[in-house]
Amino acid sequence: MRNRLHDYLRLAITANEATVSGARRPLGYQQITLSASAVKLTPPVPPAGNVVGYVVIQCAGAAATDYAGWRDDGTAPTAAIAMRLFSGQELDYTGDPYNIQFILGSGSPVLNISYYA
């Protein structure tokens, strides 16, 4: 007979899913104040045997209309052509963190970024 309590408390997630859990290893933090020029993330160098596989990006601004523009297809974003991350929103990114770039969209957004293996 299986342990019913264990089944009840078990999370239905694994380490490669987009969630911060005990299975993820924190690697570092970065804060970026955006400008009119596109900027790439600068993830920390992970310890041997680890890769940066998950990034939590929060946008903080003075107003709800402040936003950052981003692209992760190898092309630098512009204020007019980019995905938008508004103040108060979070982007949980599981792609290659070296490919994503950000630019000032509107207002004065600041990005708070945490990196995980």
Residue frames as a rotation matrix with the C-alpha (Angstrom) as fourth column:
MET 1
0.580 0.814 0.000 0.00
0.814 -0.580 0.000 0.00
0.000 0.000 -1.000 0.00
ARG 2
-0.197 -0.646 0.737 1.34
0.618 -0.666 -0.418 3.43
0.761 0.373 0.530 -0.92
ASN 3
-0.594 -0.092 -0.799 1.84
0.732 -0.474 -0.490 6.21
-0.334 -0.876 0.349 1.57
ARG 4
0.263 0.822 0.505 -1.25
0.936 -0.344 0.072 8.36
0.233 0.454 -0.860 1.04
LEU 5
0.701 -0.064 -0.710 0.20
0.327 -0.857 0.399 11.35
-0.634 -0.512 -0.580 2.92
HIS 6
-0.399 -0.916 -0.041 3.24
0.272 -0.161 0.949 11.33
-0.875 0.368 0.314 0.63
ASP 7
-0.466 0.305 0.831 0.99
0.883 0.098 0.459 11.34
0.058 0.947 -0.315 -2.44
TYR 8
0.614 0.783 -0.100 -1.00
0.789 -0.608 0.086 14.21
0.007 -0.132 -0.991 -1.02
LEU 9
0.632 -0.412 -0.657 2.02
0.105 -0.794 0.599 16.40
-0.768 -0.448 -0.458 -0.27
ARG 10
-0.275 -0.797 0.538 4.03
0.685 0.231 0.691 15.62
-0.675 0.559 0.482 -3.41
LEU 11
0.066 0.216 -0.974 4.31
-0.437 -0.871 -0.223 18.49
-0.897 0.440 0.037 -5.92
ALA 12
0.569 0.216 0.793 3.54
0.538 0.631 -0.558 17.62
-0.621 0.745 0.243 -9.51
ILE 13
0.899 -0.362 -0.247 6.55
-0.437 -0.703 -0.561 19.53
0.030 0.612 -0.790 -10.85
THR 14
0.632 -0.774 0.043 10.10
0.771 0.633 0.064 18.66
-0.077 -0.007 0.997 -11.82
ALA 15
0.057 -0.723 -0.688 13.34
0.500 -0.576 0.647 20.63
-0.864 -0.381 0.329 -11.79
ASN 16
-0.824 -0.438 0.359 13.11
0.512 -0.306 0.803 21.52
-0.242 0.845 0.477 -15.50
GLU 17
0.141 0.915 0.377 9.74
0.924 -0.258 0.281 23.26
0.354 0.309 -0.883 -15.20
ALA 18
-0.379 -0.259 0.888 9.34
0.199 -0.960 -0.195 27.01
0.904 0.103 0.416 -14.81
THR 19
0.817 0.569 0.094 9.14
0.038 -0.215 0.976 27.30
0.575 -0.794 -0.197 -11.07
VAL 20
-0.232 -0.856 0.463 11.48
-0.645 -0.220 -0.732 28.29
0.728 -0.468 -0.501 -8.29
SER 21
0.869 0.475 -0.137 11.69
-0.245 0.655 0.715 25.28
0.429 -0.588 0.686 -6.02
GLY 22
0.612 -0.644 0.459 14.14
-0.483 0.156 0.862 23.54
-0.627 -0.749 -0.215 -3.76
ALA 23
0.558 -0.391 0.732 15.39
0.632 0.772 -0.069 21.67
-0.537 0.501 0.678 -6.85
ARG 24
0.709 -0.312 0.633 16.72
0.385 -0.581 -0.717 24.91
0.591 0.752 -0.291 -8.39
ARG 25
0.095 -0.780 -0.618 20.07
0.971 -0.064 0.230 26.34
-0.219 -0.622 0.751 -7.34
PRO 26
0.943 0.228 -0.243 20.26
0.193 -0.968 -0.160 30.15
-0.272 0.104 -0.957 -6.97
LEU 27
0.250 -0.886 0.390 23.18
0.965 0.194 -0.178 31.53
0.082 0.421 0.903 -8.97
GLY 28
-0.767 -0.582 -0.271 22.94
0.606 -0.796 -0.007 35.29
-0.211 -0.169 0.963 -8.64
TYR 29
0.406 0.857 -0.319 21.05
0.747 -0.512 -0.425 38.55
-0.527 -0.066 -0.847 -8.96
GLN 30
-0.749 -0.556 0.362 21.27
0.663 -0.610 0.434 41.52
-0.020 0.565 0.825 -11.31
GLN 31
0.279 0.811 -0.515 19.48
0.565 -0.572 -0.594 44.86
-0.776 -0.125 -0.618 -11.54
ILE 32
-0.626 -0.431 0.650 19.24
0.779 -0.294 0.554 46.78
-0.047 0.853 0.520 -14.81
THR 33
0.051 0.570 -0.820 18.07
0.111 -0.819 -0.562 50.38
-0.992 -0.062 -0.105 -15.29
LEU 34
0.123 0.072 0.990 16.99
0.912 0.386 -0.141 50.52
-0.392 0.920 -0.018 -18.92
SER 35
-0.330 -0.231 -0.915 17.83
-0.156 -0.943 0.294 53.15
-0.931 0.240 0.275 -21.51
ALA 36
0.553 0.566 -0.612 17.14
-0.632 -0.193 -0.750 53.76
-0.543 0.802 0.251 -25.20
SER 37
-0.202 -0.678 -0.707 19.88
-0.911 0.395 -0.118 51.24
0.359 0.620 -0.698 -26.14
ALA 38
0.761 0.472 -0.446 19.22
-0.342 0.875 0.342 47.50
0.552 -0.108 0.827 -26.06
VAL 39
-0.179 -0.786 0.592 21.04
-0.978 0.073 -0.198 45.63
0.112 -0.614 -0.781 -23.30
LYS 40
0.114 0.121 -0.986 21.75
-0.186 0.978 0.098 41.91
0.976 0.173 0.134 -22.85
LEU 41
0.949 0.165 0.270 21.61
-0.302 0.219 0.928 40.06
0.094 -0.962 0.257 -19.57
THR 42
-0.059 -0.989 -0.138 24.92
-0.651 0.142 -0.745 39.20
0.757 0.046 -0.652 -17.95
PRO 43
0.883 0.436 -0.172 24.29
-0.192 0.671 0.716 35.95
0.428 -0.599 0.676 -16.07
PRO 44
0.353 -0.779 0.518 26.86
-0.847 -0.032 0.530 34.86
-0.397 -0.626 -0.671 -13.50
VAL 45
-0.251 -0.501 -0.828 29.28
-0.695 0.689 -0.205 32.10
0.673 0.524 -0.521 -14.42
PRO 46
0.743 0.626 0.237 27.71
-0.613 0.495 0.616 29.01
0.268 -0.603 0.751 -12.85
PRO 47
0.038 -0.712 0.702 29.70
-0.750 0.443 0.490 26.44
-0.660 -0.545 -0.517 -10.87
ALA 48
-0.761 -0.406 -0.506 31.05
-0.642 0.583 0.499 23.47
0.092 0.704 -0.704 -12.84
GLY 49
-0.912 0.410 -0.002 28.30
0.410 0.912 0.016 21.07
0.009 0.013 -1.000 -13.84
ASN 50
-0.058 0.913 -0.405 25.55
0.612 -0.288 -0.736 23.71
-0.789 -0.290 -0.542 -13.78
VAL 51
-0.742 -0.055 0.668 24.00
0.588 -0.533 0.609 25.94
0.323 0.845 0.427 -16.42
VAL 52
-0.770 0.574 -0.276 21.76
-0.320 -0.723 -0.612 28.96
-0.551 -0.383 0.741 -16.08
GLY 53
-0.884 0.443 0.150 18.46
0.427 0.634 0.645 27.34
0.191 0.634 -0.750 -17.00
TYR 54
0.199 0.975 -0.097 15.86
0.918 -0.151 0.366 29.56
0.342 -0.162 -0.925 -15.40
VAL 55
-0.884 -0.451 0.125 15.63
0.404 -0.870 -0.285 33.33
0.237 -0.201 0.950 -14.98
VAL 56
0.194 0.913 -0.360 13.03
0.973 -0.226 -0.051 35.33
-0.128 -0.340 -0.932 -13.04
ILE 57
-0.814 -0.409 0.411 12.72
0.504 -0.850 0.152 38.89
0.287 0.331 0.899 -14.38
GLN 58
0.169 0.855 -0.490 10.54
0.941 -0.288 -0.178 41.42
-0.294 -0.431 -0.853 -12.55
CYS 59
-0.399 -0.199 0.895 9.83
0.592 -0.801 0.086 44.87
0.700 0.564 0.438 -13.93
ALA 60
0.049 0.358 -0.932 9.54
0.916 -0.389 -0.101 47.71
-0.399 -0.849 -0.348 -11.42
GLY 61
-0.511 -0.169 0.843 8.51
0.607 -0.765 0.214 51.21
0.608 0.621 0.494 -12.45
ALA 62
-0.982 0.127 -0.140 7.12
0.004 -0.728 -0.686 54.40
-0.189 -0.674 0.714 -11.00
ALA 63
-0.222 0.943 -0.247 3.82
-0.873 -0.305 -0.381 53.99
-0.435 0.131 0.891 -12.87
ALA 64
0.146 0.385 0.911 1.77
-0.013 0.922 -0.387 51.03
-0.989 0.045 0.139 -14.12
THR 65
0.964 0.251 -0.084 2.35
-0.064 -0.084 -0.994 52.26
-0.257 0.964 -0.065 -17.69
ASP 66
0.128 -0.978 -0.162 6.16
-0.934 -0.174 0.311 51.96
-0.332 0.112 -0.936 -17.42
TYR 67
0.898 0.166 0.407 7.43
-0.075 0.970 -0.230 49.01
-0.433 0.177 0.884 -19.44
ALA 68
-0.264 -0.964 -0.030 10.50
-0.502 0.111 0.858 47.27
-0.824 0.241 -0.513 -20.81
GLY 69
0.689 0.366 -0.625 10.62
-0.724 0.332 -0.604 45.93
-0.013 0.869 0.494 -24.34
TRP 70
-0.129 -0.775 0.619 12.29
-0.576 0.567 0.589 42.56
-0.807 -0.281 -0.520 -24.93
ARG 71
0.687 0.213 -0.694 13.20
-0.687 0.502 -0.525 40.06
0.237 0.838 0.492 -27.63
ASP 72
0.219 -0.636 0.740 14.98
-0.518 0.567 0.640 36.73
-0.827 -0.524 -0.205 -27.47
ASP 73
0.869 0.181 0.460 15.36
0.265 0.616 -0.742 35.89
-0.418 0.767 0.488 -31.15
GLY 74
-0.006 -0.971 0.240 18.86
0.913 0.092 0.398 37.36
-0.408 0.221 0.886 -31.57
THR 75
-0.148 0.033 0.988 17.58
0.642 -0.757 0.122 40.71
0.752 0.653 0.091 -32.81
ALA 76
-0.917 -0.207 -0.340 17.90
0.395 -0.586 -0.708 43.80
-0.053 -0.784 0.619 -30.64
PRO 77
0.078 0.995 -0.065 14.51
0.985 -0.087 -0.149 45.17
-0.154 -0.053 -0.987 -29.59
THR 78
-0.791 -0.147 0.593 13.43
0.244 -0.966 0.086 48.71
0.561 0.213 0.800 -30.35
ALA 79
-0.860 0.511 -0.009 10.92
-0.233 -0.407 -0.883 50.80
-0.455 -0.757 0.469 -28.42
ALA 80
-0.134 0.850 -0.509 8.40
-0.973 -0.210 -0.094 50.10
-0.187 0.483 0.855 -31.21
ILE 81
0.410 0.225 -0.884 9.18
-0.564 0.824 -0.052 46.43
0.716 0.520 0.465 -31.98
ALA 82
-0.797 -0.603 -0.019 9.39
-0.348 0.485 -0.802 44.27
0.493 -0.633 -0.597 -28.88
MET 83
0.022 0.721 -0.692 7.40
0.642 0.520 0.563 42.21
0.766 -0.457 -0.452 -26.43
ARG 84
-0.077 0.004 0.997 6.28
-0.455 -0.890 -0.032 44.32
0.887 -0.456 0.070 -23.45
LEU 85
-0.176 -0.012 -0.984 6.92
0.816 0.557 -0.153 43.67
0.550 -0.830 -0.089 -19.77
PHE 86
0.271 0.424 0.864 4.98
-0.020 -0.895 0.446 46.24
0.962 -0.138 -0.234 -17.73
SER 87
-0.622 -0.436 0.650 5.75
-0.580 -0.302 -0.757 47.52
0.526 -0.848 -0.065 -14.25
GLY 88
-0.093 0.556 0.826 4.58
-0.916 0.278 -0.290 44.95
-0.391 -0.783 0.484 -11.72
GLN 89
0.859 0.390 -0.333 4.83
-0.501 0.774 -0.387 42.04
0.107 0.500 0.860 -14.16
GLU 90
0.057 -0.820 0.570 7.19
-0.582 0.437 0.686 39.07
-0.811 -0.371 -0.453 -14.05
LEU 91
0.557 -0.023 -0.830 8.75
-0.746 0.425 -0.513 37.06
0.364 0.905 0.220 -16.87
ASP 92
0.360 -0.437 0.825 9.84
-0.398 0.728 0.559 33.52
-0.844 -0.529 0.088 -15.97
TYR 93
0.542 -0.256 -0.800 12.33
-0.837 -0.084 -0.540 32.71
0.071 0.963 -0.260 -18.71
THR 94
0.542 -0.322 0.776 13.63
-0.128 0.881 0.456 29.23
-0.830 -0.347 0.436 -19.48
GLY 95
0.954 -0.243 0.174 15.40
0.214 0.147 -0.966 29.97
0.209 0.959 0.192 -22.76
ASP 96
0.058 -0.998 -0.036 19.06
0.951 0.066 -0.303 30.87
0.305 -0.017 0.952 -23.31
PRO 97
0.627 0.269 -0.731 19.61
0.609 -0.755 0.244 33.94
-0.486 -0.598 -0.637 -21.09
TYR 98
-0.427 -0.852 -0.302 22.39
0.366 -0.468 0.804 35.14
-0.827 0.233 0.512 -23.41
ASN 99
-0.654 0.235 0.719 19.85
0.736 -0.024 0.677 35.65
0.176 0.972 -0.157 -26.23
ILE 100
0.396 0.913 -0.098 17.34
0.910 -0.376 0.173 37.88
0.121 -0.158 -0.980 -24.46
GLN 101
-0.779 -0.586 0.224 17.72
0.570 -0.810 -0.137 41.67
0.262 0.021 0.965 -24.78
PHE 102
0.200 0.826 -0.527 15.81
0.938 -0.317 -0.140 44.53
-0.283 -0.466 -0.838 -23.16
ILE 103
-0.710 -0.330 0.622 15.18
0.508 -0.852 0.128 48.18
0.487 0.407 0.773 -24.00
LEU 104
-0.772 0.462 -0.437 13.34
0.093 -0.598 -0.796 51.09
-0.629 -0.655 0.419 -22.42
GLY 105
-0.448 0.713 0.540 9.78
0.867 0.200 0.457 51.11
0.218 0.673 -0.707 -23.68
SER 106
0.175 0.552 0.815 8.16
0.130 -0.833 0.537 53.82
0.976 0.012 -0.218 -21.59
GLY 107
0.936 0.252 0.247 8.73
-0.168 -0.297 0.940 55.58
0.310 -0.921 -0.236 -18.27
SER 108
0.030 -0.953 0.301 11.60
-0.904 -0.154 -0.399 54.49
0.427 -0.260 -0.866 -16.03
PRO 109
0.915 0.384 -0.128 11.42
-0.307 0.864 0.399 50.71
0.264 -0.326 0.908 -15.57
VAL 110
-0.187 -0.928 0.321 14.07
-0.982 0.170 -0.079 48.82
0.019 -0.330 -0.944 -13.63
LEU 111
0.502 0.302 -0.810 14.55
-0.384 0.918 0.104 45.06
0.775 0.259 0.577 -14.06
ASN 112
0.023 -0.427 0.904 15.26
-0.950 0.271 0.153 42.86
-0.310 -0.862 -0.400 -11.04
ILE 113
0.449 0.022 -0.893 16.69
-0.639 0.707 -0.304 39.53
0.624 0.707 0.332 -12.22
SER 114
0.175 -0.392 0.903 17.43
-0.765 0.523 0.375 36.28
-0.620 -0.757 -0.209 -10.38
TYR 115
0.026 -0.322 -0.947 19.34
-0.852 0.488 -0.189 33.44
0.523 0.811 -0.262 -12.04
TYR 116
0.363 0.159 0.918 18.93
-0.705 0.691 0.158 29.72
-0.610 -0.705 0.363 -11.26
ALA 117
-0.758 -0.553 -0.347 20.50
-0.653 0.636 0.411 26.44
-0.007 0.538 -0.843 -12.35
